[in-house]
Amino acid sequence: MDRTPAPTPRAETTSEPSDTGLSHREVVLCLFALLLGLFVAAIDQTMVSVALPVIVGDLGGLEQLSWVVAAYLVTSTVSMPLYGKISDVYGRRVVFQTALGIYLVTSMFCGLAQDINQLIVFRALQGIGGGGLMTLAFTILGDILSPRERGRYMGYFAGTWAVAGVAGPFIGGLLTDAGSWRLIFFVKLPVGVFAMAVIHRVLRLPIPQTRHRIDFEGAALLVGAITSVMLVAVWGGTTFPWTSPLILGLIGAALLLGSVFLWWEARVPEPILPLGLFRNSIVTVCVVVGFLIGVAMFGAFVFLPLLLQAVVGLSATASGMFMVPMMAGVTTASIVAGRLVSRTGRYKVWPVIGMGLVVGAMAILALVGAGSGLAGVVPPILLLGLGMGMVMPVLNVAVQNAVEHKDLGVATSTVTFVRTMGGALGVAVFGAILTARLHVELVRLMPADAGDVDLAVVANRPDEIRNLPGPVADAVIEALSRSIGTVFLVAAPIALIGWAIVWFLREIPLRETVGGGPGAGRPPGPPGPSRIEMPEPAPETSPEVAQQGAAGRFPAPSGPASGGT
């Protein structure tokens, strides 16, 4: 049984909509700015992926193509846990603004890159900013709204993630075709600048009054371990064979560095990832289920378009349109579930139902064939979206409600980080499964006089498949149908494990205050009036006010902040 300490007595005063003293208008503006920051980070990968052939044609470096995506993926993933701890120490606002500033400046440099090596370096630096945006947006939401209030807004965050996943390829393709691939990096600049200005103007959060030591040793070990894992996921089975010395060496490095990291974190006074969090069963269940839903979510985003284009026969644009049911499902389920969580105080039922829908959707998609048509594809896509919308935001609320406010940043970033890791590893493993099965099926189904079929064309240019001779095209489509079906067939039991685990999620009362300890809320039922339960540190202020108060009671300004769904 988990032991959660009683909440520390704090001063109470009446509040407006938010325990932080923000007006309703300021809360709405903050949420809007956070959604904009989350959107520009979430849409990045899908926009860039669509433009990769044009980028390589302009800058050269075909053999380094994968690193344009991988560099961002590695640095954004490894930076997520660091932002949670750093923002707990130095305050959310300034850390969020720093992450957004890094993202915007490096995005501009990406658009100005003159060769592929420059682009890869700038993409790696851009990922450092993107990782902060994805994790801190959810953390700041936890700072300005109580868990009881948070559910009704969390759906918009999940919906933003879904919209970015669907709109990214369309916007990226449109900008690349209509102008230049460089526009995909420049178009986000005004959006990001506006978000930064709004956050600076309206976000007022307490500045930490006690300075803590950052666990740089633990951070270095974590970065090394995660980088090794990500490189295995990116290179394994594609650039290098799984049994190559490099891949085996990276696997060994990941295991060694990970073990040393756990040993160190158990002994350091202020760890970057407090292992004590995992003594709380709510955190443990949410982290494990978050990892598994990440596998399902990213796998769907990557392989559903291939299914729609290569097997069903849609164009790239049309396949993007038919991903809208997933987006609609995620958004609708997130908003409805969030509002009902806020109204009733009950949250366990939603991830239980949601994971069940994900399992069913994966099982149905595994049966989709060339003759299924849209009628066989759209319903499971909608079910998948509904399931993910019920799971992702509720896991964030459950974790944030289960930990002390001082651990809010690191707990939120851990869930986002693990979900992203699940997605990255899932895509790598599913990609290897797809390639291996495709080789087997092509050999089995291809007519004897067909000759060789270029797998790069099959996987990356599905629009060219139907230009092949009739029997050859039929064989390729059937081979792809069976191969993609195998991917979803493997994904279904993974989701089933997540469904079984989520039944162990404990449900404790949702707090109706921003501060306080875990489970400090009232029993489930209609929410009562908001009460503030915060210490009285000075709010984050503008530089002018800080200078005026430097000799008095105001400290210097400090301050700000991802899975996700």
N, C-alpha and C positions, 0 to 999 in steps of 0.2 A: 504494500500500500504506500502511496506517495505521502510524504510529509511536507506540507506547505506551511511556512511560518505565518503567524498572524500578522495582519497588516500593521505597519508602524503608525502610531497615532500622528495625525497631521492636522494642521489648521484647516477649518472649514469655513467657506463663505458661499453665498449663493452665486449661481452662475447663469450666464446666458446659454446659448446652445452648446457651447464648448466649455469644458472645465478650465481651459487655458485663458479664458476671458475674451476669446475672439468672438466678434459678432457673427450672426448668421451669414451676412454678406461676405465677411472676411473668410469664414470657413469655406464658403462656396468658391471664392476666388482662389484660395489655397488649393482646394481639391482640383480645380480646373487647371491650375499651373502644374500640379503634380501629374495629372493625366497627360498633359502635353509633354512633359519631360519623359514620362514612361513611354509614350507613343513614339517619340523620335528614337529612343533606344531600341524598342521592340521591333520597329519596322526596318531597322538597319540591315539585318542579315538578308531578309527576303528581297529587299531592293537591290542590294549589291549582287546577290547570286544571279539575278536575271540579267545583269549587265556584264557579267564576267567574260563572255566571248568577245564582246566589243572592246572591253578594257584590254584584254590580251592582244587583240588585233591592233590596238593603238600603241600600247607600251611594250609589247613583246613579252617573252618569259613564260611560254606555255607550260614549261616544266615546273614553274613556281605558282601556277594558277591556284591550287588548293590553299596556299598560304595566305591569299587575300582574305579568305573566309576564316581559316584556322587561326591566324594571328589574333584576330578580334575575339574569337571564341575562347581561346586559351586565357588571354589577359582579363576579359570580362568575367570569366568564371572564377579565376583565382582571386580576383579582387573583392568579390562579394562578401566573404566573411570578414575581411579587413575593414570594410566600410562600417559594418555593424558595430564593431568594437570601438573604432575611432570616433564614430558619431556619438556613442555613449559617453565618451570622455570629453570631446571638444564641442559637442552640441550639433544639432541636426542641420540648422540653416546654413552655416558656413561650409559644412562638409558637402551638403547637397549642391550648393552654388559652386563649390570647387569642382565637384564631379561634372556638373553641367558645363562649366567653363572649359575643363579639359576636353570634354566631348566636342564642343563647338569649335574650339581652336584647331584641334587635330582633324576634325571633319573638313575644315577649310583647307588644311594642308593636304589632305587626301585628294581633294578636288584639284589641287595645284601640282600634284605629283608628276614628275617628268619621266620616271622609269618605274618598273615593277618593284624594284627593291625599296625605293622611297615609299611607294604605296603600302608595302607590307609593314614597314617600320611605323608609318603613321597610323595604319589600321591597328597595330598592337597598342599604340598609345591611346587611340580612340577607345579601345576596349576597356582600358582602365577607367575612363570616365563613364562608359556605358554600364559597367558593372555596378557602379555606385547609383546610377539613376534607377536601375531595375530593382535594387534592394531597398534603397532609402525612401522611395515613394511610399511603399507599404509601411515602413517604419514611422514616417511622419504622420501617416493616417492614424497610427496607433497613439501618437502623441497628442493629436488635436481632438480625437473622439474616443469616448469610452467604448469598451467591447460591446455593450448593449446598443449603443448608437451606430457602431461601426458597420454592422451587417448591412444596413440599408444602403450604404455607399460603396461597399466592397464590390458589388456587382459591376459598377462602372469601371473599376480597375480591370476586372476579368474581361469585360467587354472591350476595353481598349486593347488589351493583349490580342483578343480574337480578331478585332478589326485590323490591327497591324499585320497579323499573319496572313489575312486574305488580301488586304489592300496593297501590301508591299510589292508583290510581283507585278500587279497592274500599274502602279505608279512608277516603279522602276523601269518597266518596259516602255511606258509612255514617254517618260523623260528621255530615255536613251534613244528612242526612235525619233522623237520630235526635235531633239536638240543635241545633247552630248551626255555621255555617261558621267561627266563631271557635275552635272546638275543634281544628281542624286545625293551628292555631298553638300552642295550649296543650298538646296531648297529647304533644308532643316534649320538653317542658321537663324532666320527671323523668328521662327516658332520657338526655338530654344532661348533666344534673347528675351522674347516677351515673357516666357515662363520664368526666367531668372529675375526679371524686373518685378513681376507680381510677387514671387516668393520673398524678395528683399523688402518689398513694401508692406506686406500684410502678415507675414509669418512671424509671430512672436512666441518664442519658447524659452523656458528657463535655461540659463547657462549653468553647466555643472560647476559647483562651488569647490569640489574636491578634485585636485589633479591626481591622475593615476598614471602608472607606468605602462606604456604600451609594450606588449610581449613581442618584441621584434624577432627574437629567436624562434618562437613558435610560428610567427608569420612566415619566416624564411623556410622553415621545415614544411609548413602547409603549402606554400607556393611551389616548392620543389616536388612534393608528392602529387599535387593536383596537375602540375604541368606535365609530369611523367605520364599520368593517367590520360590526360587529354591528347598527348602526342601518340600514345598507343591507339587511342580511339580514331585519331585523324589518319595515321599512317598504316595501322595494322590491316593487313589483307588487301591494301590498295597500292600505296607507294612501296611498301616492303612486305614480304611474306610474314605470316604470324610467327614462323619459326626462325626468322632471321636473327642474328646476334643483336642487332640494334633493338628490335622489338622486345626480345627476351631480356635484354639489359634494362630497358625502360620499365618493364614489369617488375624486375627485381628492385630497381631504384624506388619505384612507387611503394612497394611493400616495405622496404627498409625505412624510407623517409616517413611513411605513414606510421610505422611502429614507434620510431623515435619521437614523432610528434605526439602521439598518445602518451608515451612515457613522460615527456616533458610537460605536457599540459596538466598531468596529474600532480605535478610537483611545484610548478611555478605559482607564486601567490596570486597573480592577476592574469589568468590565461586568456588568450584571444578567443578560445572556444571553451567555455567552462563545461567540463565533462559532467559536472553536477546537474546540469540541465537535463541530462538523459536519465537521471534518477526519477524524473517526473514522467510517468507513463504517457501522459497526454502529449508531451513533446516528442517522445520516442515514436509513438504511433503516427503522429502527424508527419514526422520526418521520413519514416519508412514509406508511408502511403504517398507522400509528396514525391519521393523518388520514383515510385512505380507509376504515378499519374504523369510524371514528366516523360517517362519512356513512352507511354501511350500517346500523349499530346504531340510531342515532337515527331514521333513516328508517323502520326496521322498527317501532320502538316507536310511532311516530306514525301510520303508515298501515295497519299490520296490523289494529288494532281497527276502523278504518273499513271495511276489506275484509270482516272477519268480520260486522260489523253490517249494512252496507248491501248487500253482494253475497250473502253466504252466508245472511243473515237471522237471526243470533243476537241475543239481547238484550245490553244493555251488560254485565250481570253474567256472562252465559254467555261473551261474547267475552273477558272477563277470565280466566275459567277456562281457555279454550282458548289463552291465551298461556302457560299453565303449561309446555307442552312446550318452549318456548324457554328459560324459566327453568331447567327440569330439564336441558336440553342444555348451557347455559352452566355450570351448577354442576358437573355430572358431568364434562364435558370438562376444566374448569379443575382439578378435584381430581385426576383421573387423569393428565392431562398433567403437572401440577406434581409429583406423586409420582414419575413416571417420569423427569422431568428431574433431580430430586434423586438418584434411584437410579443413573442412567446418565451424567449430566453432558452429555447431548445435548439441545439445545433447538431447533435449526433445523427439524427435521422437523415440529414441531407447527404453527408458523404456515404452513408450506407446505401441509400437509394442510388446516388450518383455512380458509385463504383459498380453497382449491379448493372446500370445502363451501359457503362463503358464495356463491361464484359460481354454483354449481349451484342453491342454494336460491333466489337471486334470479331465475334463469332460469325455474325451475318456477313461482314466484309470479307471474311475468309472464304465464303461461298460464292462471291461475285465472280461471274465469268463473262466471256465476250457476249453471250446472249442475254445477259441480265437486263441490260438497258438502264436508263435513268431511274425507272421505277424500282429497281433492285438496289440502287446505290444511294439515292437521296434519303430514304428513311433511316438507314444506319448512320449516315453522316449527321443527321439531325439528332438522333439518339446519343451519338458520341458527344456532340456539343452540349446537349442538356446534361449529360453525366458529368463532364468536366466542369461545367458551370456550377453544379451543386457541390463539387468537391473542393476546388482550389481556393476560393475565397473563404470558405468556412474553416478550412485547415488553418489559415492565417489567423482568423479570429480566435479559434480555440487555443492556439499557441500563445498569442499575445495575452489572452485572458489567464493563462495558466502560469505565467512567470511574473516575477517582481518587475516593477517598472524600470529599475536600473538595468535589467537584462533584456529590455524590449528590443533594442537595436540588434544585439547579437543573436537573439532567438529568431527574429524575423529574417535576418540575413541568412541564417542557417537553413531555414525552410526554403527560401528562394534559391540559395546556392545548390542545395541537394536536388531540387526539382530540375534545375538547369543541368546539373551533372547527369541526372537520369536521362534527360533528353539527349545530351551529347553522346553518352554511351549507347543509348538505345538506337540512335540513328546509325552509329558505327556498326553495331552488332547486326541490326536489321539489314543494313546495306551489304554486309558480308554474306548474310543468309540469302538475300536476293540474288547477288552475283553468282554464288555457288549453285543455287537451284536453277538459275537461268542457263548456265552452262550445260547442266545435265539435261534440262528439258529441250534446249535447242538441238542437242545431239540426237535426242530421242525422237523429236517431231519433224525435224527438217527433212524435206525431200532429198533424195540421193543426188539429184542433179542441181541442187540449189547453190553449191559453192559455199564460200565463207560469208558469214554475216558479221558486220562490225558491231560489237557490243556497245561501243561508244555511241553509235547512231541509235541503237535500240534504246539505250537508257537516257540519252541526253537530247535526242531529236525524235521524239515519238511521232511528230507530224510527218516524218519521212517514211514511216513504216508502211503506210498504205500506198506508197508509190512503188513498193517492191512487187515483183510478180505475184499473182494471186495465191498460189499454194505456199509460197515463201512467206507472204504477209500473214496468211492464216496461221502458219506454224509459229511465227514470231509472236503474234497476238496471244495465241493459246499458251505459249511458253511463258510470256509475261503474266498472263492471268494466273497461271498456276504458281508462279514464283511470288507474285505479290500476295496471293492467297496464303502462301506459306508464312510470309511475314506476319500477317494478321492472325494466322493460326498459332504462331508462337507468342504473339502479343496477348492473346486472349487469356491463357493461363497465368501470365504475369499479372494482368489486371485482376484475375480471380484471386490470386494471393493477396493483392491489395484489398479486395473486398472482404476477404476473411479476416485480415488484420484490423480493418477499420471497425469491426464489431467490438474490439477491445478498447475503443476510445472512451475514456471516462468523460462524463458530462458534469461539470460543476457550474454553479450559478455565474452568470455573466456580470462582471462589475458594471456599475452605473457611473463610475468615476474614472478619470484618466489615470490617477495614481493608485496607490494601495497595493496590497499583496494579491496573490492568486486566489480566486474564489471569494473575493471580498464583496461580491455583489449580493443581491437579494435572491431568494429562490425564484425559479422560473415563473413568469407571470407578466402581466402588463408592466411596462417600465414606469417608474416614478419620476419625479422631477430630478434633474441633474444636480449634483452637489460636487463642489470642488474638493479634492483631497490631495492637494499638492503642497509642497513646501513653499516658502516665500523667497526664492532667489530672484535677483533682478532679471527682468525680461531682456530679450535680445533687442538692441536698440540700434539706431542709425549711428554712424561715426560722429555726427555733430553732437547728438545727445550724450554719447559716450565721453566725448572730450569735455562737455560741460560738467559731467558727473565724475570725472576722473579723480578729482580731489575730494569727492564726497562719497556717497554710498554706492554709485553705479560702477560695476567692473567694465573692463574693455569688452567690446562686442566679440562674440564668438558664436558659432552656431552651425548645418543641416543634413534628401534621401532616397526591391524588386521585387510565382510564381505562383507571382505569380501566382500569374495564377498559379 
